Amino acid sequence: MEGVQAVFDPWSPDFVADPYPAYAELRARGRVHYFAPSNQWLVPRHADVAALLRDRRLGRTYRHRFTHEEFGRTAPPPEHEPFHVLNDNGMLDLEAPAHTRIRRLVSKAFTARTVERLRPYVEALADRLAADLVADGGGDLVARVAEPLPVAVIAEMLGIPEADRHALRPWSAAICGMYELNPPEETARRAVAASLEFSGYLRELIAARRSAPGDDLISGLIAAYDEGESLSEQEMISTCVLLLNAGHEATVNATANGWYALFRHPEQLAALRAAPAALLPTAVEELLRHDTPLQLFERWVLDDIEIGGTVVPRGSEIALLFGSANHDPAAFDHPERLDLARKDNPHISFSAGIHYCIGAPLARIELAASLAALLRRAPDLRLAATPERKPNFVIRGLRELLVAV
């Protein structure tokens, strides 16, 4: 146990800066490791992570089968309830039959046609943001391109008026703080406040769309109906928050992490500049793999499970290490190498199984659009200062990425 804590230290700035050597050590030590500080079992290898994401003995929740007491867990503090009501009614934190019903209804509104219809808007916005950055001689790539693009796109999709969009990113950041390991009480307090404000805002917006529907996703969720089933108001609110948070957090960080990786691998950046159309599709996948925006995903053990000869008992929590799985040499040839032409790339940055990211097609469009726009508008884009990482481990990103053109 002490050995694992010496290797895996998610609260250390040095570890957060580069967790990948520690992951290699964990993979070498075995398939599963108990980590006492977060009371979780760490799973570092690609084959195990991919299989467990599909294993129905694990779940994002246990409340569909057990009470807190039956599962050996303590209920969250009552003062945290607004966050948990919001979070626990989203399909990401539900299991069948509720998850099946909600995902089916959301899929009726969040169709491939809906996503594809946004492509011209995404590409035009990416081009304008890149042009503005160039006109100013550079700046912070995170604040100028990585953040505003996906936030605007998901807000446009949901039908959130432009004048209201300034609040979305702060609400999302406050709520997502709860997904880190052992979040402090101050983080919980901010998440609760954001949950109340965001829920109140969406409740009013949903009421407005009920009386005057549009062609946006909220109107589509209100209209979604299948065999006598529809979404409750709380399910709609939770779905909108989930789509907004998941719909931009990963894309923001994938964009920033990706460009930082390109700057540190100038030969790969040169290859991408020389043949952007040919390399962009595989480049997007490789950048998502190489510095994974979501490093860890949790599952509850609903029934005893054996991993590599170790029985992980019911009531335990498993931490699936996406970042480690995406660097496993058993799944990737020379995983530490950034290879934008990599063809065999079974990365799990969008998860797998029933909780596979419903927004993956939109994220790919956004990442390709921002990459293409910056390659076109700023052919000499370069790093202006060494960036500082956010202190977060689970959601991996940069505070800023200063660039010159």
LORO-873980 format. One line per 4 residues: number of its first residue (from 1); for each residue y, x, z of C-alpha. Coordinates in nm, 4 decimals, padded with zeros to 6 digits, always signed. Example, Ala and Ser with C-alpha at 12.3 -4.5 7.8 and 13.67 -1.06 7.14 Angstrom:
BEGIN
1> -00.4500:+01.2300:+00.7800 | -00.1060:+01.3670:+00.7140
//
This chain:
BEGIN
1> +00.0000:+00.0000:+00.0000 | +00.2453:+00.2753:+00.0982 | +00.1627:+00.4547:-00.2230 | +00.2577:+00.1493:-00.4295
5> +00.5873:+00.1134:-00.2414 | +00.6660:+00.4763:-00.3134 | +00.6203:+00.4102:-00.6871 | +00.7574:+00.0552:-00.7226
9> +01.1038:+00.0250:-00.5691 | +01.2957:-00.2568:-00.7424 | +01.5954:-00.2248:-00.5090 | +01.6556:+00.1412:-00.5946
13> +01.9305:+00.2173:-00.8516 | +01.7191:+00.5020:-00.9894 | +01.4229:+00.2701:-01.0406 | +01.6404:+00.0013:-01.2010
17> +01.7908:+00.2618:-01.4334 | +01.4467:+00.3519:-01.5710 | +01.1412:+00.1677:-01.4309 | +00.9090:+00.2707:-01.7142
21> +00.7684:+00.5948:-01.5608 | +00.6824:+00.3983:-01.2453 | +00.5047:+00.1374:-01.4575 | +00.2930:+00.4109:-01.6167
25> +00.1906:+00.5238:-01.2666 | +00.1000:+00.1661:-01.1659 | -00.1104:+00.1165:-01.4795 | -00.2904:+00.4426:-01.4109
29> -00.3630:+00.3411:-01.0501 | -00.5307:+00.0121:-01.1373 | -00.5066:-00.3428:-01.2616 | -00.3530:-00.5100:-00.9555
33> -00.1586:-00.3832:-00.6521 | -00.0413:-00.5617:-00.3388 | +00.3310:-00.5094:-00.2777 | +00.4175:-00.5966:+00.0830
37> +00.8011:-00.6093:+00.0622 | +00.7903:-00.9171:-00.1631 | +00.4398:-01.0314:-00.0584 | +00.3236:-01.0270:-00.4203
41> +00.0409:-00.8847:-00.6278 | +00.1733:-00.6666:-00.9116 | -00.0095:-00.6815:-01.2453 | +00.1032:-00.3988:-01.4792
45> -00.1386:-00.3918:-01.7756 | -00.0812:-00.5775:-02.1036 | -00.4295:-00.7295:-02.1378 | -00.4179:-00.8720:-01.7855
49> -00.0619:-01.0048:-01.8143 | -00.1376:-01.1711:-02.1497 | -00.4572:-01.3286:-02.0148 | -00.3077:-01.4455:-01.6853
53> -00.0160:-01.6150:-01.8603 | -00.2784:-01.8419:-02.0161 | -00.5022:-01.8802:-01.7091 | -00.4900:-02.2302:-01.5611
57> -00.5934:-02.0960:-01.2186 | -00.2335:-01.9800:-01.1961 | +00.0756:-02.1985:-01.2004 | +00.4527:-02.1833:-01.1935
61> +00.4320:-02.4361:-00.9096 | +00.1662:-02.5470:-00.6639 | +00.3302:-02.8725:-00.5573 | +00.1307:-03.0760:-00.8118
65> -00.1845:-02.9911:-00.6126 | -00.0859:-02.8847:-00.2613 | +00.1745:-02.9387:+00.0068 | +00.3560:-02.6310:+00.1340
69> +00.1380:-02.6384:+00.4459 | -00.1896:-02.6716:+00.2548 | -00.0903:-02.3756:+00.0397 | +00.0039:-02.1618:+00.3389
73> +00.3702:-02.1514:+00.2413 | +00.6918:-02.2492:+00.4159 | +00.9195:-02.5075:+00.2575 | +01.2585:-02.3723:+00.1413
77> +01.5464:-02.4183:+00.3881 | +01.7067:-02.7642:+00.3591 | +02.0431:-02.6081:+00.2761 | +01.8865:-02.4628:-00.0436
81> +01.7740:-02.8063:-00.1640 | +02.0347:-02.8514:-00.4434 | +01.9119:-02.5336:-00.6120 | +01.5456:-02.6302:-00.5808
85> +01.6009:-02.9868:-00.7033 | +01.7707:-02.8441:-01.0112 | +01.5245:-02.5599:-01.0671 | +01.2008:-02.7391:-00.9815
89> +01.2574:-03.0277:-01.2248 | +01.2860:-02.7986:-01.5266 | +00.9758:-02.7591:-01.7405 | +00.9578:-02.3845:-01.6753
93> +00.8690:-02.4524:-01.3108 | +00.6337:-02.7457:-01.3645 | +00.2656:-02.7757:-01.4497 | +00.0678:-03.0517:-01.6214
97> +00.0985:-03.3437:-01.6422 | +00.4766:-03.3276:-01.5777 | +00.5233:-03.0095:-01.7834 | +00.3281:-03.1519:-02.0762
101> +00.5351:-03.4708:-02.0828 | +00.8738:-03.2993:-02.0510 | +00.7996:-03.0235:-02.3034 | +00.6762:-03.2831:-02.5552
105> +00.9939:-03.4873:-02.5134 | +01.2229:-03.1823:-02.5266 | +01.0418:-03.0611:-02.8386 | +01.1381:-03.3877:-03.0089
109> +01.5048:-03.2915:-02.9702 | +01.4701:-02.9134:-02.9919 | +01.3071:-02.9011:-03.3344 | +01.2765:-02.6173:-03.5853
113> +01.5191:-02.8117:-03.8082 | +01.7729:-02.8353:-03.5231 | +01.7531:-02.4603:-03.4655 | +01.7665:-02.3709:-03.8345
117> +02.0691:-02.5953:-03.8824 | +02.2568:-02.3660:-03.6428 | +02.1951:-02.0517:-03.8515 | +02.5235:-02.0694:-04.0536
121> +02.7214:-02.1295:-03.7330 | +02.5471:-01.8378:-03.5571 | +02.6005:-01.5985:-03.8473 | +02.9668:-01.6959:-03.8952
125> +03.0406:-01.6594:-03.5232 | +02.8602:-01.3224:-03.5042 | +03.0626:-01.2002:-03.8002 | +03.3932:-01.3139:-03.6448
129> +03.3125:-01.1515:-03.3091 | +03.2158:-00.8251:-03.4813 | +03.5317:-00.8332:-03.6947 | +03.7510:-00.8881:-03.3871
133> +03.5841:-00.5963:-03.2096 | +03.6489:-00.3711:-03.5087 | +04.0100:-00.4894:-03.5391 | +04.0692:-00.3787:-03.1804
137> +03.9090:-00.0382:-03.2395 | +03.6119:-00.1152:-03.0148 | +03.5736:-00.2313:-02.6582 | +03.3027:-00.3758:-02.4370
141> +03.0162:-00.4901:-02.6576 | +02.8786:-00.7056:-02.3749 | +03.1988:-00.9047:-02.3179 | +03.3077:-00.9114:-02.6841
145> +02.9795:-00.9894:-02.8664 | +02.6629:-01.0006:-02.6534 | +02.7885:-01.2710:-02.4135 | +03.0112:-01.5018:-02.6195
149> +02.7657:-01.5473:-02.9075 | +02.4631:-01.7028:-02.7313 | +02.6788:-01.8908:-02.4796 | +02.8755:-02.0546:-02.7614
153> +02.5601:-02.1290:-02.9613 | +02.3677:-02.3031:-02.6828 | +02.6849:-02.4872:-02.5743 | +02.7369:-02.6018:-02.9342
157> +02.3760:-02.7121:-02.9502 | +02.3989:-02.9070:-02.6248 | +02.7315:-03.0588:-02.7244 | +02.9402:-02.9106:-02.4410
161> +03.3112:-02.9304:-02.5324 | +03.4774:-02.5961:-02.6004 | +03.7305:-02.6464:-02.3220 | +03.4492:-02.6663:-02.0636
165> +03.2470:-02.3631:-02.1723 | +03.4283:-02.1097:-01.9555 | +03.2352:-02.2310:-01.6495 | +02.8886:-02.1973:-01.8029
169> +02.8408:-01.8224:-01.7685 | +02.9498:-01.8046:-01.3991 | +02.7264:-02.1018:-01.3109 | +02.4346:-01.9422:-01.4917
173> +02.4867:-01.6013:-01.3290 | +02.4969:-01.7577:-00.9818 | +02.1798:-01.9603:-01.0396 | +01.9894:-01.6704:-01.1976
177> +02.0574:-01.4560:-00.8920 | +01.7799:-01.6532:-00.7212 | +01.5217:-01.5148:-00.9622 | +01.5503:-01.1632:-00.8223
181> +01.3024:-01.0408:-00.5596 | +01.3947:-01.1447:-00.2024 | +01.7467:-01.2725:-00.2833 | +01.9843:-01.2542:+00.0164
185> +02.1366:-01.5643:+00.1756 | +02.4737:-01.5051:+00.0102 | +02.3019:-01.5216:-00.3317 | +02.1382:-01.8501:-00.2274
189> +02.4735:-01.9884:-00.1142 | +02.6319:-01.9123:-00.4521 | +02.3308:-02.0585:-00.6360 | +02.3514:-02.3812:-00.4341
193> +02.7238:-02.4191:-00.5050 | +02.6695:-02.3546:-00.8772 | +02.3770:-02.5978:-00.8848 | +02.5900:-02.8750:-00.7366
197> +02.8845:-02.8097:-00.9696 | +02.6733:-02.7720:-01.2841 | +02.4653:-03.0816:-01.2034 | +02.7765:-03.2886:-01.1383
201> +02.9310:-03.1776:-01.4657 | +02.6173:-03.2582:-01.6657 | +02.5742:-03.5953:-01.4971 | +02.9177:-03.6952:-01.6262
205> +02.8488:-03.5538:-01.9732 | +02.5147:-03.7361:-01.9987 | +02.6856:-04.0624:-01.9004 | +02.9442:-04.0063:-02.1751
209> +02.6719:-03.9394:-02.4340 | +02.4826:-04.2525:-02.3317 | +02.7837:-04.4629:-02.4211 | +02.8801:-04.2594:-02.7291
213> +02.5837:-04.0603:-02.8676 | +02.6410:-03.7664:-03.1009 | +02.4128:-03.5363:-03.2992 | +02.3892:-03.2841:-03.0147
217> +02.0866:-03.1909:-02.8043 | +02.1953:-03.3936:-02.4993 | +02.2098:-03.7078:-02.7138 | +01.8682:-03.6116:-02.8517
221> +01.7241:-03.5741:-02.5017 | +01.8603:-03.9173:-02.4059 | +01.6969:-04.0667:-02.7155 | +01.3640:-03.8801:-02.6780
225> +01.0930:-04.1373:-02.6158 | +00.7185:-04.1178:-02.6460 | +00.4559:-04.3824:-02.5631 | +00.6731:-04.5498:-02.3030
229> +00.7891:-04.2202:-02.1506 | +01.1369:-04.0732:-02.1386 | +01.3243:-03.8114:-01.9390 | +01.4759:-03.9057:-01.6050
233> +01.8385:-03.8121:-01.5465 | +01.7360:-03.5253:-01.3149 | +01.4876:-03.3974:-01.5738 | +01.7625:-03.4062:-01.8369
237> +02.0030:-03.2174:-01.6101 | +01.7398:-02.9580:-01.5210 | +01.6397:-02.9216:-01.8858 | +01.9998:-02.8644:-01.9965
241> +02.0522:-02.5988:-01.7282 | +01.7236:-02.4307:-01.8183 | +01.8084:-02.4284:-02.1893 | +02.1531:-02.2894:-02.1193
245> +02.0389:-02.0205:-01.8729 | +01.7293:-01.9144:-02.0653 | +01.9149:-01.9701:-02.3919 | +02.1645:-01.6953:-02.3293
249> +02.0661:-01.4693:-02.0366 | +01.7831:-01.2995:-02.2267 | +01.9819:-01.2771:-02.5508 | +02.2853:-01.1230:-02.3805
253> +02.0714:-00.8564:-02.2180 | +01.8488:-00.7991:-02.5216 | +02.1621:-00.7364:-02.7306 | +02.3145:-00.4897:-02.4835
257> +01.9854:-00.3163:-02.3994 | +01.9054:-00.3002:-02.7702 | +02.2288:-00.1334:-02.8751 | +02.2073:+00.1136:-02.5881
261> +01.8564:+00.2037:-02.7057 | +01.9824:+00.2465:-03.0631 | +02.2603:+00.4799:-02.9484 | +02.0022:+00.6901:-02.7635
265> +01.7794:+00.7049:-03.0741 | +02.0243:+00.7987:-03.3513 | +01.7494:+00.8548:-03.6086 | +01.6360:+00.4933:-03.5647
269> +01.9932:+00.3652:-03.5844 | +02.0435:+00.5652:-03.9037 | +01.7279:+00.4135:-04.0536 | +01.8476:+00.0638:-03.9640
273> +02.1886:+00.1283:-04.1186 | +02.0225:+00.2565:-04.4361 | +01.7980:-00.0476:-04.4833 | +01.9149:-00.3345:-04.2604
277> +01.7579:-00.6190:-04.4569 | +01.4173:-00.4515:-04.4608 | +01.4150:-00.3407:-04.0976 | +01.5940:-00.6234:-03.9135
281> +01.2896:-00.8499:-03.8568 | +01.0774:-00.5773:-03.6994 | +01.3811:-00.4191:-03.5299 | +01.4501:-00.7392:-03.3339
285> +01.0919:-00.7479:-03.2042 | +01.0919:-00.3779:-03.1184 | +01.4200:-00.3932:-02.9288 | +01.2868:-00.6889:-02.7278
289> +00.9772:-00.4830:-02.6446 | +01.1341:-00.1445:-02.5835 | +01.3724:-00.2477:-02.3037 | +01.2515:-00.5886:-02.1937
293> +01.5311:-00.8256:-02.0783 | +01.3003:-01.0130:-01.8353 | +01.0972:-00.7542:-01.6451 | +00.8883:-00.9780:-01.4209
297> +00.7509:-01.3311:-01.4266 | +00.5846:-01.4962:-01.1271 | +00.2793:-01.7199:-01.0910 | +00.1143:-01.8892:-00.7924
301> -00.2616:-01.8469:-00.7449 | -00.3985:-02.2027:-00.7355 | -00.7637:-02.0941:-00.7088 | -00.9085:-01.7584:-00.6040
305> -00.9023:-01.5158:-00.8947 | -01.0592:-01.1737:-00.9460 | -00.8677:-00.8966:-01.1208 | -01.0410:-00.5643:-01.1689
309> -01.2763:-00.6204:-00.8780 | -00.9988:-00.7349:-00.6422 | -01.0045:-01.0981:-00.5296 | -00.6528:-01.2400:-00.5123
313> -00.6812:-01.5478:-00.2885 | -00.5381:-01.8927:-00.3379 | -00.1859:-01.9153:-00.1987 | -00.0891:-01.5708:-00.3224
317> +00.1916:-01.4967:-00.5646 | +00.1337:-01.2749:-00.8668 | +00.4143:-01.0737:-01.0291 | +00.3371:-01.0208:-01.3971
321> +00.5230:-00.7057:-01.5018 | +00.6437:-00.7805:-01.8550 | +00.8272:-00.4491:-01.8850 | +00.5136:-00.2579:-01.7948
325> +00.2911:-00.4660:-02.0233 | +00.5292:-00.3983:-02.3125 | +00.4831:-00.0229:-02.2576 | +00.1059:-00.0201:-02.2168
329> -00.0532:+00.2426:-02.4484 | -00.3662:+00.0263:-02.4586 | -00.1637:-00.2295:-02.6574 | +00.1015:-00.0186:-02.8325
333> +00.0810:+00.3097:-03.0201 | +00.3228:+00.5559:-02.8532 | +00.4894:+00.2810:-02.6468 | +00.7740:+00.4990:-02.5183
337> +00.8852:+00.5621:-02.8757 | +01.1464:+00.3293:-03.0264 | +01.0020:+00.2441:-03.3688 | +01.2064:-00.0198:-03.5527
341> +00.9414:-00.0386:-03.8262 | +00.6606:-00.1114:-03.5742 | +00.4299:-00.3674:-03.7357 | +00.1674:-00.4203:-03.4657
345> +00.3896:-00.5491:-03.1854 | +00.2234:-00.8018:-02.9513 | +00.5099:-00.7905:-02.6991 | +00.5259:-01.0635:-02.4383
349> +00.9029:-01.0750:-02.3889 | +00.8941:-01.4501:-02.4636 | +00.5957:-01.5051:-02.2296 | +00.2772:-01.6785:-02.3527
353> +00.0638:-01.9851:-02.2944 | +00.2104:-02.3258:-02.2161 | +00.5339:-02.1686:-02.0881 | +00.6020:-01.9695:-02.4049
357> +00.9788:-01.9654:-02.4586 | +01.0793:-02.2791:-02.6502 | +01.4012:-02.1036:-02.7520 | +01.2364:-01.7947:-02.9046
361> +01.3249:-01.8924:-03.2665 | +01.6913:-01.9386:-03.1718 | +01.6998:-01.6083:-02.9816 | +01.5612:-01.4268:-03.2859
365> +01.8290:-01.5801:-03.5105 | +02.1034:-01.4758:-03.2659 | +01.9772:-01.1196:-03.2223 | +01.9376:-01.0676:-03.5973
369> +02.2817:-01.2179:-03.6673 | +02.4675:-01.0003:-03.4156 | +02.2833:-00.6856:-03.5259 | +02.3545:-00.7561:-03.8929
373> +02.7219:-00.8343:-03.8304 | +02.7824:-00.5170:-03.6307 | +02.5926:-00.3002:-03.8803 | +02.8057:-00.4467:-04.1600
377> +03.1446:-00.4566:-03.9879 | +03.1138:-00.1358:-03.7831 | +02.9007:+00.1137:-03.9786 | +03.0175:+00.3973:-03.7499
381> +02.9758:+00.2100:-03.4200 | +02.9167:+00.4602:-03.1414 | +02.8917:+00.4789:-02.7645 | +03.2247:+00.5485:-02.5918
385> +03.0982:+00.5893:-02.2343 | +02.7694:+00.5990:-02.0459 | +02.7077:+00.2376:-01.9394 | +02.6345:+00.1211:-01.5867
389> +02.3344:-00.1023:-01.5332 | +02.3520:-00.4230:-01.3368 | +02.1758:-00.3783:-01.0008 | +01.9265:-00.6523:-01.0882
393> +01.5655:-00.5632:-01.1562 | +01.4069:-00.8872:-01.2805 | +01.6828:-00.9787:-01.5282 | +01.7606:-00.6397:-01.6816
397> +02.0990:-00.5777:-01.8370 | +02.4194:-00.3758:-01.8496 | +02.7502:-00.4457:-01.6762 | +02.9308:-00.3284:-01.9897
401> +02.8689:-00.1270:-02.3047 | +03.1887:+00.0470:-02.4191 | +03.1848:+00.1292:-02.7907 | +03.4189:+00.2805:-03.0476
405> +03.4310:+00.2044:-03.4194
//
